[in-house]
């Protein structure tokens, strides 16, 4: 459970912004999206490999 202490005189919009930032950092949203639909382990592994290849390509471009 996320707890956001609101300081006295603080704008509610600012507190909401902190809540949203904290919510994204906890990756709860990603977990909920993953649970909506089952993905086969082979598909998940393939996506992970493709992501690693993409990142490696970006790093290779940086060095040149």
C-alpha positions as CSV (number, residue, x, y, z in Angstrom):
1,X,0.0,0.0,0.0
2,X,1.4,3.4,-1.0
3,X,1.3,6.1,1.6
4,X,1.9,9.7,0.6
5,X,2.2,12.1,3.5
6,X,0.6,15.5,2.5
7,X,2.4,18.4,4.2
8,X,0.4,21.2,5.6
9,X,-0.4,23.8,3.0
10,X,0.7,21.5,0.1
11,X,-1.3,21.6,-3.1
12,X,-3.3,18.4,-3.7
13,X,-2.1,18.3,-7.3
14,X,1.5,18.1,-6.1
15,X,0.6,15.2,-3.8
16,X,-1.1,13.4,-6.6
17,X,1.9,13.9,-8.8
18,X,4.1,12.3,-6.1
19,X,1.7,9.4,-5.8
20,X,1.7,8.8,-9.5
21,X,5.5,8.8,-9.7
22,X,5.7,6.5,-6.7
23,X,3.1,4.2,-8.3
24,X,5.0,3.9,-11.5
25,X,8.3,3.2,-9.7
26,X,6.7,0.2,-7.8
27,X,5.9,-1.5,-11.1
28,X,2.4,-2.4,-9.9
29,X,1.0,-1.2,-13.2
30,X,3.3,-3.5,-15.2
31,X,2.3,-6.5,-13.1
32,X,-1.4,-5.8,-13.6
33,X,-0.9,-5.5,-17.4
34,X,1.0,-8.8,-17.5
35,X,-1.7,-10.6,-15.6
36,X,-4.4,-9.5,-17.9
37,X,-3.2,-11.8,-20.7
38,X,-1.1,-15.0,-20.5
39,X,2.1,-15.0,-22.6
40,X,3.8,-18.2,-23.4
41,X,7.3,-18.5,-21.9
42,X,8.9,-18.8,-25.3
43,X,7.3,-15.5,-26.4
44,X,8.4,-13.7,-23.3
45,X,11.9,-15.1,-23.8
46,X,12.0,-14.0,-27.4
47,X,10.9,-10.5,-26.5
48,X,13.6,-10.3,-23.8
49,X,16.2,-11.3,-26.3
50,X,15.0,-8.8,-28.9
51,X,15.1,-6.1,-26.2
52,X,18.7,-7.0,-25.3
53,X,19.7,-7.0,-28.9
54,X,18.2,-3.5,-29.4
55,X,20.0,-2.2,-26.3
56,X,23.2,-3.7,-27.4
57,X,22.8,-2.1,-30.8
58,X,22.4,1.3,-29.2
59,X,25.5,0.8,-27.1
60,X,27.5,-0.2,-30.2
61,X,26.4,3.0,-32.0
62,X,27.6,5.1,-29.0
63,X,31.1,3.7,-29.2
64,X,31.6,4.6,-32.9
